Amino acid sequence: MAGRIEDYALIGDMQTAALVCQDGTVDWLCLPRFDSHAVFAGLLGTEEHGFWRLGPAHASDAEPPRASRRTYRGDSLILESEWDTPRGTVRVTDFMPPRDGAPQLIRIVEGVTGRVPMRSALRMRFSYGRVVPWVHRHEGRTVAVAGPDSVWFDTACETYGKGLTTYADFTVAPGDRIAFAISWEPSHKQPPALPEPEQALEATEEFWREWVEHCTYHGPYREAVVRSLITLKALTYAPTGGIVAAPTTSLPEHIGGVRNWDYRYTWLRDAAITLSSLLRTGYREEARAWREWLLRAVAGDPENLQIMYGIAGERELGEAELDWLPGYEGSAPVRVGNGAAHQLQLDVYGEVTEALHLAHMTGLARNDYASLLQLKLIRYLEKHWDEPDEGIWEVRGPRRHFVHSKVMAWVAVDRTIKLIESGDADGPLEKWRELRDDIHRDVCERGYDKERNTFTQSYGSKELDASLLLIPQMGFLPPDDKRVIGTIEAIQRELSTPDGFILRYPTSGEEEGVDGLPGDEGAFLACSFWMADDLAMIGRVDEARKLFEKLLALRNDLGLLAEEWDPTLQRQVGNFPQAFSHVPLIDTALRLTASGAYGG
């Protein structure tokens, strides 16, 4: 059975990523891209669906020993796991070198003390665990082939096959270093070059060292911020600049439930807020690459802006269910693709415009087409801002007039007015000022409950929604406005878990709720960070700091966060690691640092 979600480490090469469990098992890897079919899908099924375990030999492969300790090497994505055994100590270093050619996953075993018997067990299964490849030897190398894919396995160790699995049994002593590597290549091409593990390790460490040096944040939460930035960089698809929401699909929001979605795509919302955090910590090249990706993705058809695209800008992301996979801890169905791609989510126009505005304000070189795109998006909103939509949370129930969507439509118009006022674009300034005022008035009249002194999830509803916490952060109203303070306090009362974390909105157990789905979910970590931000903005800085540091304590031992926290099971849930959790972590750290609200 797969480990707990927080038991996994992330390694990657900015084109795809692998999850490595504490017992040394790679249970998830898609090749050659984030959104490709998985070669190891044991995370969503069983060992029959593919895995690669490397660690101390054990009497029972069903219960492999967990590493005694593990860490990333400095500020990098190089994972080091150590096992203390009765016969000695051994270290395994896992990494994926940034690449121009074939993707590689390299694992180096190093003897530390004593003589430790080791085992590598490699079971490759293509097409998300459905296809058993043809495994054979070719010029001294082991290769697995199925259809268009081939995976090459290289090691100096002697290997053997048993039970459709490739094994290597060996012993390491102090000073021994034994490397293993897999490389992907289209099956019709020549074999990939032999890996050079030691050189690749040195180059990978140098890559991350140089990248982290650009970070401009040097505050008290630097360790957490830098780890989050590295994670966001790892979720960026280097060839195009697209940013995936997470490297996984169908890790459940509720264990055993149906809220299982594919996050291996570029949500404009998630990517825009990621861009914002990168810009504010010194990473302008990533911002430039994302802006270029955006312009290509929406080119020629900005009026039909999608909420998400493929990592190269693909529009068709058809959703399907993989019925041969039982799902993570029985959480079915397992989905690939995402049917929400064609939803109407008006807030996206605001997030994209805010990101373009921030890029402009931080001195990113002007791009005339970016300004033209921004104007076209506002012309679309002129006609459609007052329509109901599916909202930020992608409800699969009826469309509603979500307050957050209207607020972000206001943001889009406001930031575009600022662009025109700066002299960098031309547009009907007075007309759009009137539009901005109309949207603001509409929200305040129809989205605000005077009796309870709170904004509501949608016009005419009584439900609350944590996205309302963004009202002061977006500048829609000042933090000291009584309606803002009332909303913050109402969300604290009605959407807080017993341990103080924040739910997105009320769910209805087994009944179908506002989102059109049965079942509950955990506390949404981004919303909890938003609450910490708002508390700081209204002067409750000690409370903000305490909540922020409670959130930091939810990270796993490597500083990684999934999408949600299950307050009942006390564990992470949802796709992992999640950009939408690490971005607000960075934002809140910056705000608290600026306010001086941090512990000694």
C-alpha positions as CSV (number, residue, x, y, z in Angstrom):
1,M,0.0,0.0,0.0
2,A,1.2,3.5,-0.8
3,G,2.4,5.7,2.1
4,R,0.7,8.6,3.7
5,I,0.7,11.6,1.4
6,E,3.1,13.5,3.7
7,D,5.5,10.5,3.6
8,Y,6.5,11.5,0.1
9,A,9.4,13.6,-1.2
10,L,9.4,15.5,-4.5
11,I,12.2,15.3,-7.0
12,G,12.0,16.6,-10.5
13,D,13.7,18.2,-13.5
14,M,11.3,21.0,-14.4
15,Q,9.6,18.8,-17.0
16,T,8.2,16.0,-14.9
17,A,8.5,14.9,-11.2
18,A,8.6,11.7,-9.1
19,L,7.4,11.1,-5.6
20,V,9.7,9.0,-3.3
21,C,8.3,7.5,-0.2
22,Q,10.1,7.3,3.2
23,D,10.8,3.6,2.5
24,G,12.7,4.4,-0.6
25,T,9.9,3.5,-3.1
26,V,9.2,5.7,-6.1
27,D,5.4,5.3,-6.4
28,W,4.7,8.0,-8.9
29,L,6.5,9.1,-12.1
30,C,5.0,10.2,-15.5
31,L,7.4,10.2,-18.5
32,P,8.4,12.3,-20.3
33,R,6.1,15.2,-19.1
34,F,4.1,16.0,-16.0
35,D,0.9,15.1,-17.9
36,S,2.2,12.0,-19.6
37,H,1.1,8.5,-18.7
38,A,2.6,7.2,-15.4
39,V,5.3,4.5,-15.5
40,F,5.0,4.1,-11.8
41,A,1.4,4.4,-10.6
42,G,1.6,2.4,-7.4
43,L,0.5,5.6,-5.6
44,L,-3.0,5.2,-7.0
45,G,-3.1,1.4,-6.8
46,T,-0.8,-1.4,-5.7
47,E,2.7,-2.5,-6.5
48,E,1.2,-4.3,-9.6
49,H,0.8,-0.8,-11.1
50,G,4.5,0.0,-11.0
51,F,7.1,1.1,-8.5
52,W,10.9,1.3,-7.9
53,R,12.1,0.4,-4.4
54,L,15.7,0.9,-3.4
55,G,16.8,0.4,0.2
56,P,18.2,-2.1,2.8
57,A,17.3,-5.7,2.0
58,H,14.5,-6.9,4.2
59,A,12.9,-10.3,5.0
60,S,9.5,-9.0,3.8
61,D,9.2,-6.7,0.7
62,A,5.7,-6.0,1.9
63,E,7.0,-4.1,4.9
64,P,10.2,-2.4,3.8
65,P,12.0,-0.3,6.5
66,R,11.5,3.4,6.5
67,A,14.5,5.7,6.3
68,S,15.8,6.7,9.7
69,R,16.2,10.3,8.4
70,R,16.0,12.2,5.2
71,T,16.6,15.7,4.0
72,Y,17.2,17.7,0.8
73,R,20.9,18.5,0.2
74,G,21.0,22.2,1.1
75,D,18.7,24.4,-1.0
76,S,18.2,21.9,-3.7
77,L,15.8,19.2,-5.0
78,I,18.4,16.4,-4.3
79,L,17.0,14.0,-1.7
80,E,19.2,12.2,0.7
81,S,17.7,9.3,2.8
82,E,19.7,7.3,5.4
83,W,18.9,4.0,7.0
84,D,20.5,2.8,10.3
85,T,20.4,-1.0,10.2
86,P,21.9,-3.7,12.6
87,R,24.7,-4.1,10.0
88,G,25.5,-0.5,9.4
89,T,24.3,2.8,7.9
90,V,23.6,3.4,4.2
91,R,22.6,6.6,2.2
92,V,20.5,6.8,-1.0
93,T,20.7,10.0,-3.0
94,D,17.8,10.6,-5.4
95,F,17.5,13.3,-8.0
96,M,16.5,14.2,-11.6
97,P,19.0,16.3,-13.4
98,P,17.6,19.4,-15.3
99,R,17.8,18.3,-18.9
100,D,17.7,19.1,-22.6
101,G,17.5,15.5,-23.7
102,A,16.2,12.3,-22.2
103,P,14.6,12.5,-18.7
104,Q,16.5,10.6,-16.1
105,L,15.9,9.5,-12.5
106,I,19.2,8.7,-10.8
107,R,19.7,6.9,-7.5
108,I,23.1,6.6,-5.9
109,V,23.7,4.2,-3.0
110,E,26.5,5.1,-0.6
111,G,27.9,3.0,2.2
112,V,28.4,5.0,5.4
113,T,29.3,2.4,8.1
114,G,29.4,-1.4,8.3
115,R,28.3,-3.7,5.4
116,V,24.7,-3.3,4.5
117,P,22.8,-5.8,2.2
118,M,20.7,-3.8,-0.3
119,R,18.0,-4.5,-2.9
120,S,16.6,-2.7,-5.9
121,A,13.2,-3.8,-7.1
122,L,12.0,-2.2,-10.3
123,R,8.6,-2.9,-11.8
124,M,7.8,-0.7,-14.8
125,R,4.2,-0.6,-15.9
126,F,3.1,1.8,-18.7
127,S,-0.2,3.6,-19.3
128,Y,-0.9,4.1,-15.6
129,G,-0.1,0.6,-14.6
130,R,-2.2,-1.1,-17.3
131,V,0.5,-2.3,-19.7
132,V,3.3,-4.7,-18.9
133,P,6.2,-3.8,-21.1
134,W,8.5,-6.1,-23.0
135,V,11.7,-6.1,-20.9
136,H,14.9,-7.4,-22.5
137,R,18.6,-6.7,-22.7
138,H,20.1,-4.6,-25.5
139,E,23.9,-4.1,-25.8
140,G,24.4,-4.7,-22.0
141,R,21.5,-2.4,-21.0
142,T,18.0,-3.4,-19.7
143,V,15.1,-1.8,-21.7
144,A,11.4,-1.9,-21.2
145,V,9.3,-1.2,-24.3
146,A,5.6,-0.8,-24.9
147,G,4.1,1.1,-27.8
148,P,5.7,4.5,-28.2
149,D,7.6,4.4,-24.9
150,S,10.9,2.9,-23.9
151,V,12.6,3.1,-20.5
152,W,16.3,2.2,-20.1
153,F,17.7,0.9,-16.8
154,D,21.4,1.2,-16.2
155,T,23.6,0.0,-13.3
156,A,26.9,-1.7,-12.8
157,C,25.2,-4.2,-10.5
158,E,24.2,-7.6,-11.8
159,T,20.4,-7.8,-12.3
160,Y,17.9,-10.6,-12.7
161,G,14.2,-10.9,-13.5
162,K,11.6,-12.5,-11.3
163,G,7.8,-12.1,-11.2
164,L,7.9,-9.5,-14.0
165,T,10.2,-7.4,-11.8
166,T,13.9,-6.5,-12.3
167,Y,16.0,-7.0,-9.1
168,A,19.5,-6.2,-8.0
169,D,20.9,-7.6,-4.7
170,F,24.2,-6.2,-3.5
171,T,26.1,-5.1,-0.4
172,V,27.7,-1.7,0.3
173,A,30.6,-0.9,2.6
174,P,32.0,2.5,3.7
175,G,33.1,4.5,0.6
176,D,31.2,2.4,-1.9
177,R,29.0,4.3,-4.4
178,I,26.7,2.4,-6.7
179,A,24.5,4.2,-9.2
180,F,21.2,3.2,-10.7
181,A,19.4,5.2,-13.4
182,I,16.3,5.0,-15.6
183,S,16.0,7.1,-18.8
184,W,13.0,7.6,-21.1
185,E,13.2,7.7,-24.9
186,P,10.6,7.3,-27.7
187,S,10.7,3.6,-28.6
188,H,11.4,4.3,-32.3
189,K,14.6,6.3,-31.6
190,Q,18.1,5.2,-30.8
191,P,18.9,4.4,-27.1
192,P,19.5,7.4,-24.9
193,A,23.1,8.2,-23.9
194,L,24.4,6.3,-20.9
195,P,23.9,8.3,-17.7
196,E,26.9,9.9,-16.0
197,P,25.6,9.9,-12.4
198,E,28.4,11.7,-10.6
199,Q,28.7,14.5,-13.1
200,A,24.9,14.8,-13.2
201,L,24.7,15.1,-9.4
202,E,27.3,17.8,-9.4
203,A,25.6,19.8,-12.2
204,T,22.2,19.4,-10.5
205,E,23.5,20.7,-7.2
206,E,25.1,23.7,-9.0
207,F,21.9,24.4,-10.8
208,W,19.9,24.7,-7.6
209,R,22.6,26.7,-5.8
210,E,22.7,29.3,-8.5
211,W,18.9,29.5,-8.8
212,V,18.4,30.0,-5.1
213,E,21.0,32.8,-5.0
214,H,18.5,35.0,-6.9
215,C,16.1,34.9,-3.9
216,T,15.7,38.4,-2.5
217,Y,13.9,37.3,0.7
218,H,16.2,37.1,3.8
219,G,13.6,37.2,6.6
220,P,13.0,35.0,9.6
221,Y,11.0,32.4,7.5
222,R,13.7,32.0,4.8
223,E,13.9,28.2,5.2
224,A,10.2,27.8,4.6
225,V,10.1,30.4,1.8
226,V,13.1,29.0,-0.1
227,R,11.7,25.4,0.1
228,S,8.4,26.7,-1.3
229,L,10.1,28.6,-4.1
230,I,12.1,25.5,-5.0
231,T,8.8,23.5,-5.1
232,L,7.2,26.1,-7.4
233,K,10.2,26.0,-9.7
234,A,10.0,22.2,-9.8
235,L,6.3,22.6,-10.9
236,T,7.3,24.8,-13.8
237,Y,7.5,23.1,-17.2
238,A,10.8,24.6,-18.4
239,P,10.3,24.3,-22.2
240,T,7.2,26.5,-22.2
241,G,7.1,28.3,-18.9
242,G,3.7,26.7,-18.0
243,I,3.2,26.0,-14.3
244,V,1.3,22.9,-13.1
245,A,-0.9,23.1,-10.1
246,A,0.6,19.8,-8.8
247,P,2.5,16.9,-10.3
248,T,-0.2,14.3,-9.3
249,T,-3.8,13.3,-10.1
250,S,-6.6,11.9,-8.0
251,L,-5.0,12.2,-4.5
252,P,-8.2,12.6,-2.6
253,E,-9.6,15.7,-0.8
254,H,-11.4,13.2,1.4
255,I,-10.0,9.7,2.0
256,G,-12.3,7.2,0.4
257,G,-14.3,9.9,-1.4
258,V,-14.9,11.0,-5.0
259,R,-13.3,14.4,-4.9
260,N,-10.3,13.3,-6.9
261,W,-9.0,15.5,-9.7
262,D,-6.1,15.7,-12.1
263,Y,-4.0,18.8,-11.3
264,R,-1.2,18.2,-13.9
265,Y,-2.2,21.2,-15.9
266,T,-1.8,25.0,-15.9
267,W,-4.6,26.8,-14.2
268,L,-4.4,30.5,-15.1
269,R,-5.4,31.3,-11.5
270,D,-2.7,29.1,-9.8
271,A,-0.1,30.1,-12.3
272,A,-0.9,33.8,-12.0
273,I,-0.5,33.8,-8.2
274,T,2.6,31.7,-8.5
275,L,4.0,34.3,-10.8
276,S,3.2,37.0,-8.3
277,S,5.1,35.2,-5.5
278,L,8.1,34.6,-7.8
279,L,8.2,38.2,-8.9
280,R,8.2,39.5,-5.3
281,T,11.1,37.2,-4.4
282,G,13.3,38.1,-7.2
283,Y,12.5,35.7,-10.0
284,R,11.8,37.8,-13.1
285,E,12.9,35.2,-15.7
286,E,10.1,32.8,-14.6
287,A,7.7,35.7,-14.8
288,R,8.8,36.5,-18.3
289,A,8.5,32.9,-19.4
290,W,5.0,32.5,-17.9
291,R,3.8,35.7,-19.6
292,E,5.1,34.4,-23.0
293,W,3.3,31.1,-22.2
294,L,0.1,33.0,-21.5
295,L,0.2,35.0,-24.7
296,R,0.7,31.8,-26.8
297,A,-2.0,29.9,-24.9
298,V,-4.7,32.5,-25.5
299,A,-3.4,33.8,-28.8
300,G,-6.1,34.5,-31.3
301,D,-9.0,33.7,-29.1
302,P,-8.9,35.8,-25.8
303,E,-12.7,36.0,-25.7
304,N,-12.8,32.3,-25.1
305,L,-10.3,32.3,-22.3
306,Q,-10.1,28.9,-20.6
307,I,-9.5,28.6,-16.9
308,M,-6.7,26.0,-17.6
309,Y,-4.6,24.7,-20.4
310,G,-2.1,21.9,-21.0
311,I,1.5,22.8,-20.1
312,A,2.3,23.6,-23.7
313,G,-1.0,25.5,-24.1
314,E,-3.2,22.7,-25.2
315,R,-6.9,23.4,-25.0
316,E,-8.5,19.9,-25.0
317,L,-8.1,18.2,-21.6
318,G,-10.9,15.7,-21.8
319,E,-11.7,14.0,-18.5
320,A,-11.7,10.2,-18.2
321,E,-11.7,7.6,-15.4
322,L,-9.2,4.8,-15.1
323,D,-11.3,2.0,-13.8
324,W,-8.4,-0.5,-13.4
325,L,-6.8,1.7,-10.7
326,P,-8.5,1.3,-7.2
327,G,-7.4,4.8,-6.2
328,Y,-5.3,6.1,-3.3
329,E,-6.5,4.2,-0.2
330,G,-9.6,3.2,-2.2
331,S,-10.5,6.8,-3.2
332,A,-12.1,6.2,-6.6
333,P,-12.6,7.2,-9.3
334,V,-9.0,7.9,-10.6
335,R,-9.4,10.7,-13.1
336,V,-7.1,12.0,-15.9
337,G,-7.9,15.1,-17.8
338,N,-10.1,17.7,-16.3
339,G,-13.6,18.5,-17.3
340,A,-13.5,21.9,-15.6
341,A,-11.3,23.3,-18.4
342,H,-14.3,24.8,-20.2
343,Q,-16.1,26.2,-17.1
344,L,-16.8,29.9,-16.9
345,Q,-14.8,31.3,-14.0
346,L,-14.9,35.1,-14.1
347,D,-12.3,35.5,-11.4
348,V,-9.6,34.2,-13.7
349,Y,-9.7,37.5,-15.7
350,G,-8.8,39.3,-12.5
351,E,-6.0,37.0,-11.5
352,V,-4.4,37.2,-15.0
353,T,-4.8,40.9,-15.1
354,E,-3.3,41.3,-11.6
355,A,-0.3,39.2,-12.6
356,L,0.3,41.2,-15.7
357,H,-0.1,44.4,-13.7
358,L,2.5,43.2,-11.1
359,A,4.9,42.2,-13.9
360,H,4.5,45.7,-15.3
361,M,5.0,47.4,-11.9
362,T,8.1,45.4,-11.1
363,G,9.8,46.5,-14.3
364,L,9.4,43.4,-16.6
365,A,10.1,44.6,-20.1
366,R,7.0,45.9,-21.8
367,N,5.2,43.5,-24.2
368,D,2.7,45.3,-26.4
369,Y,0.7,42.2,-27.0
370,A,0.3,41.6,-23.3
371,S,-1.2,45.1,-23.0
372,L,-3.5,44.4,-26.0
373,L,-4.6,41.1,-24.4
374,Q,-5.4,42.9,-21.2
375,L,-7.7,45.4,-23.0
376,K,-9.4,42.5,-24.9
377,L,-10.1,40.7,-21.6
378,I,-11.8,43.9,-20.2
379,R,-13.9,44.2,-23.3
380,Y,-15.1,40.7,-22.7
381,L,-15.9,41.5,-19.0
382,E,-17.9,44.5,-20.1
383,K,-20.4,42.2,-21.6
384,H,-20.2,39.2,-19.2
385,W,-19.2,40.3,-15.6
386,D,-22.8,40.2,-14.4
387,E,-23.4,36.6,-15.5
388,P,-23.4,33.7,-13.0
389,D,-20.4,31.4,-13.2
390,E,-18.8,28.3,-11.6
391,G,-16.4,30.3,-9.5
392,I,-13.0,29.9,-8.0
393,W,-13.8,26.4,-6.6
394,E,-15.0,25.0,-9.9
395,V,-18.4,23.9,-8.6
396,R,-20.1,21.1,-10.6
397,G,-23.5,22.3,-9.5
398,P,-25.6,25.2,-10.9
399,R,-23.9,28.5,-11.8
400,R,-24.2,31.3,-9.3
401,H,-23.3,34.9,-8.9
402,F,-20.2,34.3,-6.8
403,V,-19.0,37.3,-4.9
404,H,-15.4,36.5,-5.3
405,S,-15.8,36.3,-9.1
406,K,-17.4,39.8,-9.1
407,V,-14.6,41.1,-6.9
408,M,-12.0,39.8,-9.3
409,A,-13.8,41.2,-12.3
410,W,-13.5,44.6,-10.4
411,V,-9.7,43.9,-10.0
412,A,-9.4,43.2,-13.7
413,V,-11.0,46.6,-14.6
414,D,-9.1,48.5,-11.9
415,R,-5.7,47.2,-12.9
416,T,-6.4,48.0,-16.6
417,I,-7.4,51.5,-15.7
418,K,-4.1,51.9,-13.9
419,L,-2.3,50.6,-17.0
420,I,-4.0,53.2,-19.1
421,E,-3.4,56.0,-16.5
422,S,0.4,55.1,-16.7
423,G,0.4,55.9,-20.4
424,D,1.3,52.3,-21.5
425,A,-2.1,51.6,-23.1
426,D,-5.0,53.3,-24.6
427,G,-8.6,52.7,-23.8
428,P,-12.0,54.3,-22.9
429,L,-10.9,55.5,-19.5
430,E,-14.1,57.2,-18.3
431,K,-16.2,54.3,-19.5
432,W,-14.2,51.8,-17.6
433,R,-14.1,53.9,-14.5
434,E,-17.9,53.8,-14.6
435,L,-17.7,50.0,-15.1
436,R,-15.4,49.7,-12.1
437,D,-17.9,51.7,-10.0
438,D,-20.8,49.6,-11.2
439,I,-19.2,46.3,-10.3
440,H,-18.2,47.7,-6.8
441,R,-21.7,48.9,-6.1
442,D,-23.3,45.7,-7.3
443,V,-21.1,43.6,-5.0
444,C,-21.7,45.8,-2.0
445,E,-25.5,45.8,-2.5
446,R,-26.1,42.2,-3.5
447,G,-23.3,40.3,-2.0
448,Y,-23.4,41.7,1.5
449,D,-25.6,40.6,4.4
450,K,-26.3,43.6,6.5
451,E,-27.8,41.7,9.4
452,R,-24.8,39.4,9.8
453,N,-22.3,42.1,8.7
454,T,-20.6,39.8,6.3
455,F,-20.2,39.3,2.6
456,T,-21.6,35.9,1.4
457,Q,-20.6,33.2,-1.0
458,S,-23.0,34.3,-3.7
459,Y,-25.7,36.9,-4.2
460,G,-28.7,36.1,-2.0
461,S,-27.0,33.1,-0.2
462,K,-26.4,32.7,3.5
463,E,-23.3,30.5,3.0
464,L,-19.8,31.9,3.6
465,D,-16.8,31.3,1.4
466,A,-13.1,31.7,2.4
467,S,-12.4,33.4,-1.0
468,L,-14.0,36.5,0.6
469,L,-10.8,36.8,2.6
470,L,-9.2,38.2,-0.6
471,I,-11.4,41.3,-0.6
472,P,-8.9,43.5,1.4
473,Q,-5.9,41.8,-0.2
474,M,-7.1,42.8,-3.7
475,G,-7.8,46.4,-2.5
476,F,-11.5,46.1,-3.1
477,L,-12.1,47.5,0.4
478,P,-9.6,48.7,3.0
479,P,-8.8,46.4,5.8
480,D,-10.4,48.7,8.4
481,D,-13.8,48.7,6.7
482,K,-16.3,47.2,9.1
483,R,-17.7,45.0,6.4
484,V,-14.2,43.5,5.9
485,I,-13.7,42.9,9.6
486,G,-17.2,41.4,9.9
487,T,-16.5,39.0,7.1
488,I,-13.2,37.9,8.6
489,E,-14.8,37.3,12.0
490,A,-17.8,35.4,10.4
491,I,-15.5,33.1,8.5
492,Q,-13.5,32.5,11.7
493,R,-16.8,31.5,13.5
494,E,-18.4,29.5,10.7
495,L,-15.6,28.0,8.6
496,S,-12.9,27.2,11.2
497,T,-12.0,23.7,12.2
498,P,-11.5,23.0,15.9
499,D,-7.7,23.6,15.4
500,G,-8.3,26.9,13.8
501,F,-7.8,26.1,10.1
502,I,-10.2,27.3,7.5
503,L,-12.6,25.4,5.2
504,R,-13.3,26.7,1.7
505,Y,-17.1,26.6,2.2
506,P,-19.7,24.4,4.0
507,T,-20.0,20.9,2.6
508,S,-23.0,18.6,3.2
509,G,-21.6,15.2,4.0
510,E,-23.2,12.5,1.9
511,E,-25.7,14.9,0.5
512,E,-25.0,17.0,-2.6
513,G,-23.7,20.4,-1.5
514,V,-23.3,23.8,-3.1
515,D,-20.5,22.4,-5.3
516,G,-22.7,19.7,-6.7
517,L,-20.7,16.9,-5.1
518,P,-21.3,14.6,-2.1
519,G,-18.8,14.1,0.7
520,D,-16.7,16.5,2.8
521,E,-13.1,17.7,2.5
522,G,-10.3,18.9,4.7
523,A,-9.3,22.5,5.6
524,F,-8.0,24.2,2.5
525,L,-4.5,25.4,3.3
526,A,-4.5,28.4,1.0
527,C,-7.6,29.7,2.8
528,S,-5.9,29.3,6.2
529,F,-2.9,31.3,4.9
530,W,-5.3,34.0,3.6
531,M,-6.8,34.2,7.1
532,A,-3.4,34.8,8.6
533,D,-2.8,37.5,6.0
534,D,-6.1,39.2,6.8
535,L,-5.6,39.1,10.6
536,A,-2.2,40.8,10.1
537,M,-3.9,43.4,7.8
538,I,-6.5,44.3,10.5
539,G,-3.9,44.6,13.2
540,R,-4.2,41.2,14.9
541,V,-0.6,40.4,14.1
542,D,0.1,38.1,17.1
543,E,-2.9,36.0,16.1
544,A,-1.8,36.0,12.5
545,R,1.7,34.9,13.4
546,K,0.4,32.0,15.6
547,L,-1.8,30.8,12.8
548,F,1.0,31.0,10.3
549,E,3.4,29.0,12.5
550,K,0.7,26.4,13.1
551,L,0.4,26.1,9.3
552,L,4.1,25.7,9.0
553,A,4.0,22.9,11.5
554,L,1.7,20.9,9.1
555,R,4.4,20.7,6.5
556,N,6.1,17.3,6.2
557,D,9.6,16.7,7.3
558,L,10.9,18.1,4.0
559,G,8.8,21.3,4.1
560,L,6.1,20.2,1.6
561,L,2.3,20.7,1.7
562,A,-0.6,19.1,-0.1
563,E,-3.8,20.9,-0.9
564,E,-5.7,20.3,2.3
565,W,-5.4,19.2,6.0
566,D,-7.8,16.6,7.3
567,P,-8.5,17.8,10.9
568,T,-10.1,14.4,11.9
569,L,-7.4,12.1,10.5
570,Q,-4.7,14.7,11.3
571,R,-3.0,14.2,7.9
572,Q,-2.5,15.9,4.6
573,V,-5.0,15.3,1.8
574,G,-5.3,16.3,-1.8
575,N,-2.8,16.5,-4.7
576,F,0.8,16.9,-3.6
577,P,2.8,19.1,-3.4
578,Q,0.3,21.8,-4.2
579,A,1.3,25.2,-5.7
580,F,-1.8,26.8,-4.3
581,S,-0.6,26.0,-0.8
582,H,3.1,27.0,-1.2
583,V,2.3,30.4,-2.9
584,P,0.2,31.8,0.0
585,L,2.9,30.5,2.4
586,I,5.4,32.8,0.7
587,D,2.9,35.7,0.6
588,T,2.1,35.4,4.3
589,A,5.8,35.2,5.3
590,L,6.5,38.4,3.3
591,R,3.6,40.2,5.0
592,L,4.5,39.1,8.5
593,T,8.1,39.9,7.9
594,A,7.2,43.4,6.7
595,S,5.0,44.0,9.7
596,G,7.7,42.7,12.2
597,A,5.1,40.1,13.4
598,Y,7.3,37.1,13.9
599,G,8.6,35.0,16.8
600,G,12.0,35.4,18.3
